[in-house]
Amino acid sequence: MHYQNDVLHVDGKVRVGVAADDPARPRLIASAARLIAGARANGVPVIFVRIAFAPGYADCLHNSMLFRRVAETGAVLDGQWGAEFYAELAPLPGEAVVTHKRNNPFCASGLEEAVRSTSATRLYMAGIATNHVVEHGARHASDLGYDVAVVADACSTAQPHLHAASLETLGMLADVMLVDEAIARMKNHEGLKDMKDAKGKP
């Protein structure tokens, strides 16, 4: 979620997830790339979630400081570089992409339908920022009845103590794990229903 230029790139306009001079940025990118590659290698569907607004921000709520700052800085405008996915973490042709415009990535976005179409029972969630879109998404997914895993080293906030606090909170409703453990579980398709095509093949 939100592996976009404005959120992740050093020249991006959004700083709630990664500080401009954060030396951990390359590690975060590498972890996210390993998670995505591991899912693909094990046949686990990947859904890419982005946030983007129309020019003029008429579709952006201004009822929070976060969104007001997004509009003030001209961040994540649909069709612009900042709203595009970071090159190393971009979807492949045919992979699902969902766009949302609220704090909760499930809100009026089609994400719930995209997830349901995979027949999964467990969701591995990661993105930026941990205490915003990841936490909102994990809480909503849990309420929908999914087993949720939050992949900690593929998440980030600009302030490490907020990242840690969010993960501690999420530990009450999700499994918090690192990329290596997530990929190991994916190999066993833990928490996934058998997914078959129309011909009955896996």
GROMACS elastic network, one bead per residue, 0.5 to 0.9 nm:
[ bonds ]
;  ai    aj funct       b0    kb
    1     4     6  0.84020   500
    1    47     6  0.84879   500
    1    48     6  0.60965   500
    1    50     6  0.61099   500
    1    51     6  0.85423   500
    1   105     6  0.84476   500
    1   125     6  0.78139   500
    1   126     6  0.61777   500
    1   128     6  0.63364   500
    1   129     6  0.85346   500
    1   133     6  0.72468   500
    1   134     6  0.72723   500
    2     5     6  0.86482   500
    2     6     6  0.89677   500
    2     7     6  0.67254   500
    2     8     6  0.80870   500
    2    48     6  0.79834   500
    2    49     6  0.60214   500
    2    51     6  0.65457   500
    2    83     6  0.88470   500
    2    85     6  0.76583   500
    2   127     6  0.58473   500
    2   128     6  0.56657   500
    2   129     6  0.79241   500
    2   133     6  0.80440   500
    3     6     6  0.86876   500
    3     7     6  0.66728   500
    3     8     6  0.61280   500
    3     9     6  0.88987   500
    3    29     6  0.87925   500
    3    32     6  0.86491   500
    3    48     6  0.83619   500
    3    49     6  0.80938   500
    3    50     6  0.73971   500
    3    84     6  0.85617   500
    3    85     6  0.56965   500
    3    86     6  0.58629   500
    3    89     6  0.66079   500
    3    90     6  0.78600   500
    3   127     6  0.64498   500
    3   128     6  0.68407   500
    4     7     6  0.53090   500
    4     8     6  0.57943   500
    4     9     6  0.74149   500
    4    12     6  0.85648   500
    4    50     6  0.71028   500
    4    51     6  0.84829   500
    4    76     6  0.82141   500
    4    81     6  0.87987   500
    4    82     6  0.66382   500
    4    83     6  0.58400   500
    4    84     6  0.54529   500
    4    87     6  0.85114   500
    4    89     6  0.83662   500
    4    90     6  0.84714   500
    5     8     6  0.52449   500
    5    10     6  0.81883   500
    5    11     6  0.77396   500
    5    12     6  0.56589   500
    5    13     6  0.84475   500
    5    76     6  0.82977   500
    5    81     6  0.67673   500
    5    83     6  0.62658   500
    5    84     6  0.59658   500
    5    85     6  0.58559   500
    5    87     6  0.82341   500
    6     9     6  0.60516   500
    6    10     6  0.82729   500
    6    11     6  0.71239   500
    6    14     6  0.55318   500
    6    15     6  0.84139   500
    6    75     6  0.63899   500
    6    76     6  0.61926   500
    6    81     6  0.78238   500
    6    83     6  0.63442   500
    6    84     6  0.80815   500
    6    85     6  0.88393   500
    6    86     6  0.86289   500
    7    10     6  0.85425   500
    7    11     6  0.89881   500
    7    12     6  0.57053   500
    7    13     6  0.67416   500
    7    15     6  0.66323   500
    7    16     6  0.79110   500
    7    17     6  0.66634   500
    7    18     6  0.73078   500
    7    75     6  0.87406   500
    7    76     6  0.82951   500
    7    82     6  0.77293   500
    7    83     6  0.84826   500
    7    86     6  0.87959   500
    7   128     6  0.73637   500
    7   129     6  0.86463   500
    8    11     6  0.83152   500
    8    12     6  0.64593   500
    8    14     6  0.79791   500
    8    15     6  0.83754   500
    8    17     6  0.74974   500
    8    18     6  0.65488   500
    8    25     6  0.78918   500
    8    29     6  0.83723   500
    8    85     6  0.89691   500
    8    86     6  0.70103   500
    8   128     6  0.80322   500
    9    12     6  0.50249   500
    9    13     6  0.86189   500
    9    18     6  0.87858   500
    9    20     6  0.84510   500
    9    25     6  0.87163   500
    9    82     6  0.86191   500
    9    86     6  0.69776   500
   10    13     6  0.86695   500
   10    18     6  0.86399   500
   10    19     6  0.83930   500
   10    20     6  0.56526   500
   10    21     6  0.76876   500
   10    22     6  0.89591   500
   10    25     6  0.85525   500
   11    20     6  0.77023   500
   11    82     6  0.89670   500
   12    15     6  0.77168   500
   12    20     6  0.82405   500
   12    75     6  0.79978   500
   12    82     6  0.65096   500
   13    70     6  0.81143   500
   13    73     6  0.67011   500
   13    74     6  0.77718   500
   13    75     6  0.57065   500
   13    76     6  0.81980   500
   13    82     6  0.76574   500
   14    17     6  0.73984   500
   14    18     6  0.81883   500
   14    19     6  0.88759   500
   14    69     6  0.86100   500
   14    70     6  0.72037   500
   14    73     6  0.82847   500
   14    75     6  0.67609   500
   14    76     6  0.84495   500
   15    18     6  0.55501   500
   15    19     6  0.55181   500
   15    20     6  0.69094   500
   15   157     6  0.84352   500
   15   158     6  0.64942   500
   16    19     6  0.72375   500
   16    66     6  0.86842   500
   16   128     6  0.81439   500
   16   129     6  0.65011   500
   16   132     6  0.88531   500
   16   156     6  0.88719   500
   16   157     6  0.59655   500
   16   158     6  0.52580   500
   16   159     6  0.78930   500
   17   127     6  0.88445   500
   17   128     6  0.52527   500
   17   130     6  0.74169   500
   17   131     6  0.87812   500
   17   132     6  0.88724   500
   17   155     6  0.83672   500
   17   156     6  0.54943   500
   17   159     6  0.78764   500
   18    21     6  0.82684   500
   18    22     6  0.64711   500
   18    24     6  0.84483   500
   18    25     6  0.69806   500
   18   128     6  0.79613   500
   18   129     6  0.79574   500
   18   156     6  0.64658   500
   18   157     6  0.55753   500
   18   159     6  0.79421   500
   19    22     6  0.50348   500
   19    23     6  0.88283   500
   19    25     6  0.84407   500
   19   157     6  0.79718   500
   19   159     6  0.78234   500
   20    23     6  0.89619   500
   20    25     6  0.88899   500
   20   158     6  0.85746   500
   21    24     6  0.88265   500
   21    25     6  0.84130   500
   22    25     6  0.57798   500
   22    26     6  0.89308   500
   22   158     6  0.78920   500
   23    26     6  0.70773   500
   23    27     6  0.82156   500
   24    27     6  0.53036   500
   24    28     6  0.62538   500
   24    29     6  0.87835   500
   25    28     6  0.51230   500
   25    29     6  0.62513   500
   25    30     6  0.86260   500
   25   156     6  0.89527   500
   26    29     6  0.51319   500
   26    30     6  0.60853   500
   26    31     6  0.85566   500
   27    30     6  0.50515   500
   27    31     6  0.60501   500
   27    32     6  0.85485   500
   27   153     6  0.82867   500
   27   154     6  0.86669   500
   28    31     6  0.51330   500
   28    32     6  0.61473   500
   28    33     6  0.85346   500
   28   153     6  0.64734   500
   28   154     6  0.56364   500
   28   155     6  0.70965   500
   28   156     6  0.73959   500
   29    32     6  0.51769   500
   29    33     6  0.60818   500
   29    34     6  0.86164   500
   29    88     6  0.78203   500
   29    89     6  0.77600   500
   29   154     6  0.74269   500
   30    33     6  0.50866   500
   30    34     6  0.61846   500
   30    35     6  0.86473   500
   30    88     6  0.88566   500
   30   154     6  0.82869   500
   31    34     6  0.51277   500
   31    35     6  0.62105   500
   31    36     6  0.87157   500
   31   153     6  0.62182   500
   31   154     6  0.52503   500
   31   155     6  0.87970   500
   31   178     6  0.88435   500
   31   179     6  0.66238   500
   32    35     6  0.50839   500
   32    36     6  0.62510   500
   32    37     6  0.85713   500
   32    89     6  0.72334   500
   32   126     6  0.78355   500
   32   127     6  0.80521   500
   32   153     6  0.77002   500
   32   155     6  0.79110   500
   32   179     6  0.79818   500
   33    36     6  0.52201   500
   33    37     6  0.60571   500
   33    38     6  0.84078   500
   33    88     6  0.69115   500
   33    89     6  0.59300   500
   33   154     6  0.84448   500
   34    37     6  0.50592   500
   34    38     6  0.58303   500
   34    39     6  0.84820   500
   34   154     6  0.88976   500
   34   179     6  0.72124   500
   34   180     6  0.85235   500
   34   183     6  0.86535   500
   35    38     6  0.50771   500
   35    39     6  0.62085   500
   35    40     6  0.86787   500
   35   126     6  0.89147   500
   35   151     6  0.84561   500
   35   154     6  0.74822   500
   35   179     6  0.57438   500
   35   180     6  0.80366   500
   35   182     6  0.76745   500
   35   183     6  0.68525   500
   36    39     6  0.52271   500
   36    40     6  0.63046   500
   36    41     6  0.86400   500
   36    46     6  0.71077   500
   36    89     6  0.76586   500
   37    40     6  0.51336   500
   37    41     6  0.60451   500
   37    42     6  0.86233   500
   38    41     6  0.50745   500
   38    42     6  0.62290   500
   38    43     6  0.86650   500
   38    44     6  0.83397   500
   38   179     6  0.87007   500
   38   180     6  0.89143   500
   38   182     6  0.85753   500
   38   183     6  0.55943   500
   38   184     6  0.87802   500
   38   186     6  0.78669   500
   38   187     6  0.86391   500
   39    42     6  0.52516   500
   39    43     6  0.61897   500
   39    45     6  0.68380   500
   39    46     6  0.68646   500
   39   182     6  0.88551   500
   39   183     6  0.68035   500
   39   186     6  0.68358   500
   39   187     6  0.86295   500
   40    43     6  0.52207   500
   40    44     6  0.57705   500
   40    45     6  0.68315   500
   40    46     6  0.72227   500
   41    44     6  0.76319   500
   41   187     6  0.87066   500
   42    45     6  0.89077   500
   42   183     6  0.80843   500
   42   186     6  0.63072   500
   42   187     6  0.57055   500
   42   188     6  0.86260   500
   42   189     6  0.79338   500
   43   186     6  0.84033   500
   43   187     6  0.86689   500
   43   189     6  0.86834   500
   44   118     6  0.88695   500
   44   120     6  0.88736   500
   44   186     6  0.70941   500
   44   189     6  0.78381   500
   44   192     6  0.86879   500
   45    95     6  0.77685   500
   45    96     6  0.84384   500
   45   115     6  0.89918   500
   45   118     6  0.69072   500
   45   120     6  0.88191   500
   46    91     6  0.82741   500
   46    95     6  0.66476   500
   46    96     6  0.69601   500
   46    97     6  0.89259   500
   47    91     6  0.83109   500
   47    95     6  0.66547   500
   47    97     6  0.58959   500
   47    98     6  0.73232   500
   47   111     6  0.84140   500
   47   114     6  0.76037   500
   47   115     6  0.76844   500
   48    85     6  0.89566   500
   48    90     6  0.80636   500
   48    91     6  0.67118   500
   48    95     6  0.76899   500
   48    96     6  0.61361   500
   48    98     6  0.61917   500
   48    99     6  0.85833   500
   49    96     6  0.85118   500
   49    97     6  0.58492   500
   49    99     6  0.58954   500
   49   100     6  0.74722   500
   49   105     6  0.74109   500
   49   111     6  0.80544   500
   49   127     6  0.88659   500
   50    83     6  0.75251   500
   50    84     6  0.82318   500
   50    85     6  0.77828   500
   50    97     6  0.74439   500
   50    98     6  0.62142   500
   50   100     6  0.64158   500
   50   101     6  0.87347   500
   50   105     6  0.84297   500
   51    76     6  0.68033   500
   51    77     6  0.87983   500
   51    78     6  0.85531   500
   51    83     6  0.71651   500
   51    98     6  0.84371   500
   51    99     6  0.54302   500
   51   100     6  0.50643   500
   51   101     6  0.57292   500
   51   102     6  0.80340   500
   51   105     6  0.82432   500
   52    60     6  0.89647   500
   52    75     6  0.83340   500
   52    76     6  0.50017   500
   52    77     6  0.54813   500
   52    78     6  0.50826   500
   52    79     6  0.85906   500
   52    83     6  0.59087   500
   52    84     6  0.88964   500
   52    99     6  0.66213   500
   52   100     6  0.68325   500
   52   101     6  0.63968   500
   53    56     6  0.82119   500
   53    57     6  0.57643   500
   53    58     6  0.79535   500
   53    59     6  0.62969   500
   53    60     6  0.64320   500
   53    71     6  0.88854   500
   53    75     6  0.85373   500
   53    76     6  0.64132   500
   53    77     6  0.50384   500
   53    78     6  0.53702   500
   53    83     6  0.85602   500
   53   100     6  0.86268   500
   53   101     6  0.67538   500
   54    57     6  0.53995   500
   54    58     6  0.68262   500
   54    59     6  0.65305   500
   54    60     6  0.81655   500
   54    76     6  0.89421   500
   54    77     6  0.59841   500
   54    78     6  0.55874   500
   54    79     6  0.84662   500
   55    58     6  0.74827   500
   55    59     6  0.89072   500
   55    74     6  0.89279   500
   55    77     6  0.63140   500
   55    78     6  0.72532   500
   56    59     6  0.82890   500
   56    60     6  0.88379   500
   56    71     6  0.81785   500
   56    77     6  0.88587   500
   57    60     6  0.50555   500
   57    61     6  0.82133   500
   57    71     6  0.64517   500
   57    74     6  0.88435   500
   57    77     6  0.81250   500
   58    61     6  0.79308   500
   59   101     6  0.73368   500
   60    67     6  0.69766   500
   60    68     6  0.84783   500
   60    70     6  0.89083   500
   60    71     6  0.77463   500
   60   101     6  0.65523   500
   60   102     6  0.77956   500
   61    64     6  0.75235   500
   61    67     6  0.65444   500
   61    68     6  0.78195   500
   61   101     6  0.82379   500
   61   102     6  0.76640   500
   62    65     6  0.74852   500
   62    66     6  0.84208   500
   62    67     6  0.57165   500
   62    68     6  0.51919   500
   62    69     6  0.89200   500
   62    71     6  0.82992   500
   63    66     6  0.86785   500
   63    67     6  0.73264   500
   63    68     6  0.74169   500
   64    67     6  0.55912   500
   64    68     6  0.62092   500
   64    69     6  0.86569   500
   65    68     6  0.50314   500
   65    69     6  0.60691   500
   65    70     6  0.85864   500
   66    69     6  0.53070   500
   66    70     6  0.63519   500
   66    71     6  0.89207   500
   67    71     6  0.62978   500
   67    72     6  0.85440   500
   67   102     6  0.88208   500
   68    71     6  0.52551   500
   68    72     6  0.61340   500
   68    73     6  0.86872   500
   69    73     6  0.60451   500
   69    74     6  0.84083   500
   69    75     6  0.84561   500
   70    73     6  0.54421   500
   70    74     6  0.61366   500
   70    75     6  0.52234   500
   70    76     6  0.75219   500
   71    74     6  0.51816   500
   71    75     6  0.64719   500
   71    76     6  0.87682   500
   71    77     6  0.89331   500
   72    75     6  0.79106   500
   74    77     6  0.67338   500
   75    80     6  0.89888   500
   75    82     6  0.64279   500
   75    83     6  0.74662   500
   76    79     6  0.86292   500
   76    80     6  0.71883   500
   76    81     6  0.79919   500
   76    82     6  0.50720   500
   76    84     6  0.79361   500
   77    80     6  0.55632   500
   77    81     6  0.81205   500
   77    82     6  0.67753   500
   77    83     6  0.57054   500
   78    81     6  0.84530   500
   78    82     6  0.82462   500
   78    83     6  0.57785   500
   78    84     6  0.80431   500
   79    82     6  0.84538   500
   79    83     6  0.68489   500
   79    84     6  0.75619   500
   80    83     6  0.57221   500
   80    84     6  0.68275   500
   81    84     6  0.52979   500
   81    85     6  0.84104   500
   82    85     6  0.80111   500
   82    86     6  0.88212   500
   83    86     6  0.89637   500
   84    87     6  0.83482   500
   84    90     6  0.83900   500
   85    88     6  0.82739   500
   85    89     6  0.66086   500
   85    90     6  0.51843   500
   85    91     6  0.79162   500
   86    89     6  0.54454   500
   86    90     6  0.59731   500
   87    90     6  0.53869   500
   87    91     6  0.89909   500
   91    94     6  0.80968   500
   91    95     6  0.59302   500
   91    96     6  0.77350   500
   91    97     6  0.75965   500
   92    95     6  0.56649   500
   92    96     6  0.88563   500
   93    96     6  0.86604   500
   94    97     6  0.89786   500
   96   114     6  0.73052   500
   97   111     6  0.87401   500
   97   114     6  0.87497   500
   98   105     6  0.85786   500
   98   109     6  0.65327   500
   98   110     6  0.66813   500
   98   111     6  0.60730   500
   98   114     6  0.80169   500
   99   105     6  0.79828   500
   99   109     6  0.60288   500
   99   110     6  0.80945   500
   99   111     6  0.82577   500
  100   103     6  0.83176   500
  100   104     6  0.79874   500
  100   105     6  0.56387   500
  100   106     6  0.74513   500
  100   107     6  0.70556   500
  100   108     6  0.71175   500
  100   110     6  0.83515   500
  100   111     6  0.84450   500
  101   104     6  0.82612   500
  101   105     6  0.76110   500
  101   107     6  0.79281   500
  101   108     6  0.82178   500
  101   109     6  0.77214   500
  102   105     6  0.65485   500
  102   106     6  0.85059   500
  102   107     6  0.65100   500
  102   108     6  0.83686   500
  102   109     6  0.88707   500
  103   106     6  0.87964   500
  103   107     6  0.79515   500
  103   132     6  0.68091   500
  103   133     6  0.60749   500
  103   136     6  0.68497   500
  103   137     6  0.87010   500
  104   107     6  0.54631   500
  104   132     6  0.81641   500
  104   133     6  0.61764   500
  104   134     6  0.86400   500
  104   135     6  0.86200   500
  104   136     6  0.51070   500
  104   137     6  0.58727   500
  104   140     6  0.77576   500
  105   108     6  0.81833   500
  105   109     6  0.68126   500
  105   111     6  0.70547   500
  105   133     6  0.64446   500
  105   134     6  0.84937   500
  105   136     6  0.71961   500
  105   137     6  0.58220   500
  105   140     6  0.87958   500
  106   109     6  0.57286   500
  106   110     6  0.68967   500
  106   111     6  0.52502   500
  106   112     6  0.60370   500
  106   136     6  0.86048   500
  106   137     6  0.67216   500
  106   140     6  0.73057   500
  106   141     6  0.83890   500
  107   110     6  0.78718   500
  107   111     6  0.79763   500
  107   112     6  0.87031   500
  108   111     6  0.80913   500
  109   112     6  0.78418   500
  109   113     6  0.88802   500
  110   113     6  0.53164   500
  110   114     6  0.62416   500
  110   115     6  0.87461   500
  111   115     6  0.61159   500
  111   116     6  0.84843   500
  112   115     6  0.52011   500
  112   116     6  0.60891   500
  112   117     6  0.86318   500
  112   141     6  0.84625   500
  112   144     6  0.88943   500
  113   116     6  0.50317   500
  113   117     6  0.61551   500
  114   117     6  0.52756   500
  114   118     6  0.70293   500
  115   118     6  0.55660   500
  115   119     6  0.73063   500
  115   120     6  0.71581   500
  115   123     6  0.85159   500
  116   119     6  0.54925   500
  116   120     6  0.69511   500
  116   121     6  0.87947   500
  117   120     6  0.80774   500
  118   121     6  0.89392   500
  118   193     6  0.89876   500
  118   195     6  0.76175   500
  119   192     6  0.73998   500
  119   193     6  0.62251   500
  119   194     6  0.80457   500
  119   195     6  0.68063   500
  120   123     6  0.71234   500
  120   146     6  0.82603   500
  120   191     6  0.72153   500
  120   193     6  0.57301   500
  120   194     6  0.84758   500
  120   195     6  0.82586   500
  121   145     6  0.81419   500
  121   146     6  0.53794   500
  121   147     6  0.61799   500
  121   148     6  0.86100   500
  121   190     6  0.89651   500
  121   191     6  0.54383   500
  121   192     6  0.52073   500
  121   193     6  0.65540   500
  122   146     6  0.55683   500
  122   148     6  0.56559   500
  122   149     6  0.73584   500
  122   190     6  0.75554   500
  122   192     6  0.59240   500
  122   193     6  0.88843   500
  123   138     6  0.87012   500
  123   141     6  0.79400   500
  123   146     6  0.67467   500
  123   147     6  0.62940   500
  123   149     6  0.60462   500
  123   150     6  0.82995   500
  123   191     6  0.83170   500
  123   192     6  0.87186   500
  124   147     6  0.87518   500
  124   148     6  0.61706   500
  124   150     6  0.58432   500
  124   151     6  0.66716   500
  124   182     6  0.74788   500
  125   134     6  0.68822   500
  125   137     6  0.79543   500
  125   138     6  0.70565   500
  125   148     6  0.72571   500
  125   149     6  0.60741   500
  125   151     6  0.61058   500
  125   152     6  0.89232   500
  125   154     6  0.88460   500
  125   155     6  0.88441   500
  126   129     6  0.88537   500
  126   130     6  0.77363   500
  126   134     6  0.62327   500
  126   149     6  0.87020   500
  126   150     6  0.59790   500
  126   151     6  0.54408   500
  126   152     6  0.71166   500
  126   153     6  0.83817   500
  126   154     6  0.56140   500
  126   155     6  0.53847   500
  126   156     6  0.88780   500
  127   130     6  0.65793   500
  127   133     6  0.73967   500
  127   134     6  0.60204   500
  127   151     6  0.86089   500
  127   152     6  0.89843   500
  127   154     6  0.62840   500
  127   156     6  0.70726   500
  128   131     6  0.81265   500
  128   132     6  0.74786   500
  128   133     6  0.67021   500
  128   134     6  0.67437   500
  128   154     6  0.83533   500
  128   155     6  0.55670   500
  128   156     6  0.54997   500
  128   157     6  0.66579   500
  129   132     6  0.52704   500
  129   133     6  0.59898   500
  129   134     6  0.63721   500
  129   135     6  0.83745   500
  129   155     6  0.65661   500
  129   156     6  0.54131   500
  129   157     6  0.50232   500
  129   158     6  0.80079   500
  129   163     6  0.80787   500
  130   133     6  0.65586   500
  130   135     6  0.60148   500
  130   136     6  0.89645   500
  130   152     6  0.83029   500
  130   155     6  0.55550   500
  130   156     6  0.54188   500
  130   157     6  0.58057   500
  130   162     6  0.80349   500
  130   163     6  0.57816   500
  130   164     6  0.88805   500
  130   166     6  0.65712   500
  130   167     6  0.76236   500
  131   134     6  0.63115   500
  131   135     6  0.52945   500
  131   136     6  0.77420   500
  131   156     6  0.84283   500
  131   157     6  0.71109   500
  131   162     6  0.67446   500
  131   163     6  0.63747   500
  131   165     6  0.82273   500
  131   166     6  0.53511   500
  131   167     6  0.81293   500
  132   135     6  0.55501   500
  132   136     6  0.60376   500
  132   137     6  0.84383   500
  132   157     6  0.88577   500
  132   166     6  0.89350   500
  133   136     6  0.51168   500
  133   137     6  0.58320   500
  133   138     6  0.83869   500
  134   137     6  0.51246   500
  134   138     6  0.59684   500
  134   139     6  0.85129   500
  134   150     6  0.79519   500
  134   155     6  0.78807   500
  135   138     6  0.51304   500
  135   139     6  0.60966   500
  135   140     6  0.85518   500
  135   150     6  0.88575   500
  135   166     6  0.70490   500
  135   167     6  0.83399   500
  135   169     6  0.88783   500
  135   170     6  0.70259   500
  136   139     6  0.53720   500
  136   140     6  0.62690   500
  136   141     6  0.86468   500
  137   140     6  0.51945   500
  137   141     6  0.60330   500
  137   142     6  0.85041   500
  138   141     6  0.51135   500
  138   142     6  0.60739   500
  138   143     6  0.85998   500
  138   148     6  0.65428   500
  138   149     6  0.80889   500
  138   150     6  0.74663   500
  138   170     6  0.76946   500
  138   173     6  0.81561   500
  138   174     6  0.73927   500
  139   142     6  0.51738   500
  139   143     6  0.62932   500
  139   144     6  0.87510   500
  139   148     6  0.87439   500
  139   170     6  0.78848   500
  139   173     6  0.74236   500
  139   174     6  0.84908   500
  140   143     6  0.50489   500
  140   144     6  0.62783   500
  140   145     6  0.88606   500
  141   145     6  0.65726   500
  141   146     6  0.56694   500
  141   147     6  0.78788   500
  141   148     6  0.69403   500
  142   145     6  0.51637   500
  142   146     6  0.52194   500
  142   147     6  0.64832   500
  142   148     6  0.63119   500
  142   173     6  0.68570   500
  142   174     6  0.75956   500
  143   146     6  0.74361   500
  145   148     6  0.88889   500
  147   173     6  0.86525   500
  147   174     6  0.70288   500
  147   175     6  0.82501   500
  147   191     6  0.72461   500
  148   173     6  0.75205   500
  148   175     6  0.63118   500
  148   176     6  0.86609   500
  149   173     6  0.89869   500
  149   174     6  0.52906   500
  149   176     6  0.57334   500
  149   177     6  0.70009   500
  149   182     6  0.79832   500
  150   154     6  0.87503   500
  150   155     6  0.83924   500
  150   167     6  0.80579   500
  150   170     6  0.79782   500
  150   171     6  0.86810   500
  150   174     6  0.65577   500
  150   175     6  0.61512   500
  150   177     6  0.63220   500
  150   178     6  0.82443   500
  150   182     6  0.89145   500
  151   154     6  0.57338   500
  151   155     6  0.67951   500
  151   175     6  0.84217   500
  151   176     6  0.60754   500
  151   177     6  0.51364   500
  151   178     6  0.52147   500
  151   179     6  0.59439   500
  151   181     6  0.87825   500
  151   182     6  0.70150   500
  152   155     6  0.52766   500
  152   156     6  0.78131   500
  152   163     6  0.87174   500
  152   167     6  0.73573   500
  152   176     6  0.63874   500
  152   177     6  0.58753   500
  152   178     6  0.54899   500
  152   179     6  0.75317   500
  153   156     6  0.74200   500
  153   177     6  0.80703   500
  153   178     6  0.56636   500
  153   179     6  0.65615   500
  154   178     6  0.77895   500
  154   179     6  0.70778   500
  155   163     6  0.80247   500
  156   159     6  0.83595   500
  156   160     6  0.76759   500
  156   163     6  0.61842   500
  157   160     6  0.61424   500
  157   161     6  0.84926   500
  157   162     6  0.66573   500
  157   163     6  0.54080   500
  158   162     6  0.81422   500
  158   163     6  0.81451   500
  159   162     6  0.56189   500
  159   163     6  0.67761   500
  160   163     6  0.50354   500
  160   164     6  0.62720   500
  160   165     6  0.86117   500
  161   164     6  0.50807   500
  161   165     6  0.60681   500
  161   166     6  0.85370   500
  162   165     6  0.50187   500
  162   166     6  0.60135   500
  162   167     6  0.85347   500
  163   166     6  0.52589   500
  163   167     6  0.62614   500
  163   168     6  0.86704   500
  164   167     6  0.52238   500
  164   168     6  0.61814   500
  164   169     6  0.86728   500
  165   168     6  0.50953   500
  165   169     6  0.62379   500
  165   170     6  0.86155   500
  166   169     6  0.51024   500
  166   170     6  0.60832   500
  166   171     6  0.85590   500
  167   171     6  0.60556   500
  167   176     6  0.69688   500
  168   171     6  0.51725   500
  168   172     6  0.75437   500
  168   176     6  0.85483   500
  169   172     6  0.60533   500
  169   173     6  0.80100   500
  170   173     6  0.55135   500
  170   174     6  0.57232   500
  170   175     6  0.79115   500
  170   176     6  0.74562   500
  171   174     6  0.52429   500
  171   175     6  0.60238   500
  171   176     6  0.59601   500
  172   175     6  0.81301   500
  177   180     6  0.82658   500
  177   181     6  0.62924   500
  177   182     6  0.66341   500
  178   181     6  0.55454   500
  178   182     6  0.63162   500
  178   183     6  0.88429   500
  179   182     6  0.50190   500
  179   183     6  0.61533   500
  179   184     6  0.85518   500
  180   183     6  0.52931   500
  180   184     6  0.62029   500
  180   185     6  0.87291   500
  181   184     6  0.50069   500
  181   185     6  0.62172   500
  181   186     6  0.85683   500
  182   185     6  0.51996   500
  182   186     6  0.61799   500
  182   187     6  0.87943   500
  183   187     6  0.63103   500
  183   188     6  0.89757   500
  184   187     6  0.52829   500
  184   188     6  0.70908   500
  184   189     6  0.89486   500
  185   188     6  0.53644   500
  185   189     6  0.62779   500
  185   190     6  0.56277   500
  185   191     6  0.87624   500
  186   190     6  0.60804   500
  186   191     6  0.87057   500
  186   192     6  0.86533   500
  187   190     6  0.77518   500
  188   191     6  0.88249   500
  188   192     6  0.89743   500
  189   192     6  0.54213   500
  189   193     6  0.79977   500
  189   194     6  0.84596   500
  190   193     6  0.85361   500
  192   195     6  0.80506   500
  194   202     6  0.71894   500
  195   200     6  0.87755   500
  195   201     6  0.83510   500
  195   202     6  0.59248   500
  196   199     6  0.74652   500
  196   200     6  0.51774   500
  196   201     6  0.51925   500
  197   200     6  0.53193   500
  197   201     6  0.56068   500
  197   202     6  0.65342   500
  198   201     6  0.75143   500
  199   202     6  0.89263   500
